[in-house]
Amino acid sequence: MNQIHAIKRKPVPRGIAHTGPVILAYGFRPFFLGAGIWAVLAMGLWIGALALGLPIGEGYGGAAWHAHEMLFGYSSAALAGFLLTAIPNWTGRLPVSGAPLALLFLVWLLGRLVLIAPTLLGLGWAVALDLAFLPLLLAICLREVVTGRKWRDLKVLAGVLALALANGGFHALVIWNGDTGLASRLAISAYVMLIGIIGGRVVPSFTRNWLAKRHVTALPAPYDRLDTIALLVGLAALVCWVAAPEQLATGLIALAAAALHAARLKRWQGWQTGEERLVLVLHLAYAAIPLGFVAMALAASGLLEATAALHVFTVGAIGLMTLAIMSRATRGHTGLPLTAPLLTGVSYAYIIVGTILRPVAVLIPDHYLILVSLSGLCWMAAFSLYLVEYAPALVTRRKPRPA
């Protein structure tokens, strides 16, 4: 009899358990919460360093610390939250929850804490702790993809591998007093390609679902050869940018990539989604990719300062897309309606304003510090609003059981 009951009993799938701490029930919960908090704190510390001389990063260097924590601190947490939530939908499996998820989050958190003052522990140990997170995340995601036999999703994990390598390169260049620009460009390129690949799935998919419910007949075009060409040309432009950002050839390929990604975005019918901010923002975030390629071309031609071009990708594409996905996923996976309230819309607007202010700061050198600080404050305001609206749901709200 006990054997019969053992056969009939079905295990509770990992990730949707209705027992234990809510915050550890699904990967997006701790990582989106951590990403939101760190987005505010890390930017606040950087503004404090610029305006007040606040020492951050100690021997690591304030500017290097800021770049690292935006690329490998905030952004890696947002990416982890997304992957640990999305991969189950791709594979039919569910990722870690409970104690294993807590351990993974703790590894990420320790990396943030030790790099604020790395000399307390020793720079080598601080770097080693930070380096552990992305390979661990990659191993978990690889296990899910391979077990689920979803081979086409390995290209997403290639982006995570590139980020892990970029993180190691960034730390090495800091220790050896080298230029971290190459590692930063590699990391940004990895995120841009991830947005291109994953955005190519979710943006038209969510748009199609929303338009179909309203009986709109002009739906986003399905994936075809244009999408593949856009991704490949974009990859070529990014490789050139990483290796030779100031070469004319880089600018020419970047312009081709901008045109192709703009054409790709146009086919997704974004102009029909103005009534729903939760869908429209995905199109606006993706639009920062062709804009970033244009900025890359201008920088290669000497018409735009390099860091200004870089921030079109980091604030516009990475910042806005991660915020859009974080808010949508939080709503969807906690049972909240899939519509963006006013507060969520305002948070998107802050990121957009910050994206505009950051390049403009270079064009108005007399007000550079003020404009950079205002851009940073817009970033902080956006993620503060995310925390105000969604932190309670992440910590306490379970998605209702199906009837």
N, C-alpha and C positions, 0 to 999 in steps of 0.2 A: 504493500500500500504506500509506504514512504517513497518507494522508487517511482510509483505512478505519479504521486504529487510532485516529485522532483522533476519529472519529465514535463509535466503540464505547466509548472511555474515558469513564468517569463521574467528575466531580469529587468530591472528598471534601467532604461537606456541612460548612458552617461550624458549629463548636460541638461536633462530636463527633469531631474529628480525633484520631487516635491517635499523632500525632507532635507534637513541641514541648513546652513546659512544661505540665504538667498544670494548673497554676493558671489558665492562660489558655485552657483547652479549652472552657470554658462560662461564661456570665455569672454564674451563681450562685457560682462558686468564689471569685473575688477579692472580690466584694461581700459575700457572707455572712461571709467571713473578716474583711474590713475592718469590717463592721457589728459583729461580735462583739467585736473588739479595741477599737473606739471606744466601744462601750457601756460597757465596763469602764473605760477610761482617762478618758473624759469625765465619767462619774459620780464616779470617784475624785477628779478635779480639783475637781469641784463640792463634794464633801464636805470636801475639804481647804480650800476657800475658806470654807465655813460654819464649820468647826470651828477652823481654824488661821489664817484670814485670808489664805490663799494667793492671790496676785494672779493672776487669769486674765482674759483678754479685754481687759486694760488699759483704754483709753479707751472700749471697746465696752460695758463694764459686766459684772460677774460674773453677775448674774441674767439679763441679756439673753443673754449668751454661753451659759449653761446651757440656757435655753429654746430658743435657736437650734440648738444642737448636738444636742439630743434630737429636735427636729422636722425639721431640715434636714440634720443630720449623720448620726446613726445611722439614723433612719427612712428617709431617702432612699436610703441604701446598701442597706438591707433591701428596699426597694421595687424598686430597680434590679435586684438579684439575682433577685427574683421575676419581674419583667416580662421580663427577658432570657431567662428559662427557660420561662415560661408562654406567651408570645406565639407561639413556634414551634409549640406544640401547638394553638393556636387557628388559625394561618394555614397550617400545613403547611410553613413556612419555618423557617430557623434563623438566629439572630442572630449578631452579630460574635463573633469569637474572635481569638486571637493579638494582633498589634500594635494593631489598632483597639480591642480590648477593654482592652488595657493603657493606651492613651491615655485612654480614658474613665475608667478607674479612677484614673489619675494626676490628672485634673482634679478628681475628688472628693477625693482625698487632699490635694492642694494647698490646697483650700478649708479643710480641717480644720486644716492646719498654720499657715496665715497668720492665721487668726482667733484662735489662742491668744495671739499677741502682735501684733496688727494694726499697731501703730505702727512696728514694725521695717521693714515694707515701705511703710507709709502706708495709712491706713484706706481711702481710695478704691481703691487697687490691691487690697487684701485683699478688699474687698467685690466688686470686679469679678471676681476669680478664683473666689470662691465662687458668684457668680451664673451662671457659665458652665455648671455641671453639669446642672441640671434641664432647661434648654432643649436641651442636647445630647442628653440621654437621651430627651426628648420627640421630637426629630427622628428619632432612630434607631428608636424604637418606631412612630412615625407612618409611616416608610418601610415597615416590615414589615407593618403593618396595611393600608395602602393597596395595597401590592403584592399582598398576599394577599386583598384585596377582602373583608375581614372588617369590614364597616361597623358592625355592632353593637358592636364593641369600641372604637369611637371614644369611647364614654362613659367608658371606663377612662382614655383619654388626656386627657379633659377634667379628670379628677382630677389628673393630672400637671401640666397647664397651670395649674390653680388653685394647686397647690403652688409652681410657679415664680413666679406673681404674688404669692403670699403671702410668698415669700422676698424678693422685691424690695421689697415693702411693709415687711417687718420691718426690713431694712437701712435703708430711708429713714427710718422712724420713729426708729430708734436715732440716726442722724446728726442728725435734726432735734429730738432730745430729746422725742419724742412717746411716747405710750402704745402699746407693742407688742402690747397685748392683742388688738386687732382682727385683726392679722396672724396672731397665734398661733391665735385661734379659727378663722380661715379655713383655716389649715393643718390643724388638728385635724379640722375639718369635712370637708376633702378626704379625709383618711385614713379617717374614719368611713364616708363614702360609698363609698370604694374597698373597704373591708371588707364593707360591705353588698352591693355588686355582686358582687365576686369571691368573697366568703364564701358568697353565695347560690348559687354554682356548686360550689365545692370542698367545702364542709361536707356538703351532702346527697349529693354524688357519692361522696366517699370513704366516707361512712357507708353508703350503699347498697351499694357494692362489698364492704365488710367484712361487712355483715349478710348479703348474698346468699351469700357463701362459707360462711356458717354456717347456710344454709337457713332464715333468719328470714323470715317472710312479711310482717310489718308493716314496710314500707320507708318511707323519707322521701317525703313528698308531692312531686310534680313542681311545677315553677314554674307559678304561675297568678296570677290577679288579686290575691290577697292579698299576694303578694310585691311586685308593682308598687305597690300602694297603700302598703305599709309603706315602700318606698324613697322614694316621693313625699312622704309625710307627714314622714318623717325628714329629707328635704331641706328641706322648709318649716321644720321646727323648727330646723335648723342655720342656715338663712339668717337667721331671726329672732334666733338666739343670737349670730351674728356681728354683726348690726346693732344689736340692742337686748337685751343679755343680762339686763337687770334688769326687763324688762316682764312684767306678768302674762300677757299673751297668749303670750309665749314659753314660759312655764311650762306653760300649758294645751296648747299644741301639742306640747310635749315629752312630756307625759304620754300623749297620744294616740300619739305615735311609739313610746314605751316599750311600750305595750300591744300595738301591731301587731308590733313586732319580737320581743316575747316570744312572741306567737302564732305568728309565723313560725318561730322557733327550736323551739317545741314540736313542730311538724309534722315535724321532722327526726330524731325518734326517738333523741335523744342519750342518754337513760337506758338504752338497750340496749347501749351501747358501753363500759361500765365495765371490761370485761376488757382493753381495748386503750387505753392512755394516749395513743397517737399519734392516735387518732380522738377520744377523749373530750375532749382539750384543745381541739380546734377548737370544740366546743360551749361549753366554759367561756369561751373567749376571745370568742366571739360574744355570750355572755350579758352581757358587760361593756357592750355597746351599749345594750340597754334599761336596764341599771343606770345608765349614763352619762346617758341621757335623764331618768331619775328624779332623779339628782343635779342635772342642769341645771334641772329644775323647782323643786327645793328651793332652789337658789341664786337663781333668779328671784324666789322668794317671800321671800327673806331668811332662810331656815331653815338654809342651809349656806353656808360661805365659798366664794367663787367659785373659788379655786385648788384647793380640795379637790374640787369637782365636776369641774373640768378634768382632774385627775389620774386620775379613774376611766376616762376615755377614753384618756389617754396611756399610763398604766402598764398598766391592765387590758386594754382593747381592742387598742391598737396594740402595746404591749409583748408581751403574751402571744400575740397572733395572729402577729406577726412571728417570735417565737421558735418557735412551733409549726410554721409554714411552713418556716422555715429548717432545723429539725431533720428534718422529713419529706422535704423536697426533697433535702437532703444525703444522706439514707439512700437514697432512691429513685434518685438520679442517680449514685451511686457504687457501686451494686450491693449495698448493705447491706440486710438484711431490713427490711421495713416493719413493725417493731414497736419500741416504745419501751423501751429498757433502763431499769434502775433510775435510773441517773445522769441520764438525760433526764427521767424523771418528777420527780426531785428539783429539777431546774432549773425545771420548770413550777411546782412548789410554791412556790419562792422568789418567783417573779413574783406569784403569787396573794397570798402573805403581804405582799409589798411594796405591792400594790394596796390592801390593807386598812389597812395602817399609815399610808399617806400621808394619807387623809382624817381618820383618827382623830387624827392629830397636831394638827389644827386644833381638835378638840374638847377636847384636853387641853393648853392653852397652856403650863402649867408644864413640860411635858416635850416641847415642840414640837421643839426642836433634836435631842433624842435620837431621837425617833420618825422625824423626817425622815431623819436619818442612817441609822437602822436600815432604813428603806425603801430608801434608796439602796444600802446594803450588800446587801440582798436582791437588788436589780437586778444588782449587780456579781457576786454569787455565781451567779446564774442564767446569765449570759453567760460567766462563767469556766468553768462546767461545760460549756457548749456548746463552748467552745474546746478544753477538755481532751479531750472526746469526739470532736469532729468536725474540728478543724483538721488532723490528720494525713490524714484522708480527702480534705479539700478540696485539700490540697497535693500528695498523692502517689497517691491511689487512683483509677484509671480504672475506669469501668463495664465489666465483661467484654463482649467482643464476642458478639453472638448466635451460637448454634451453627449 
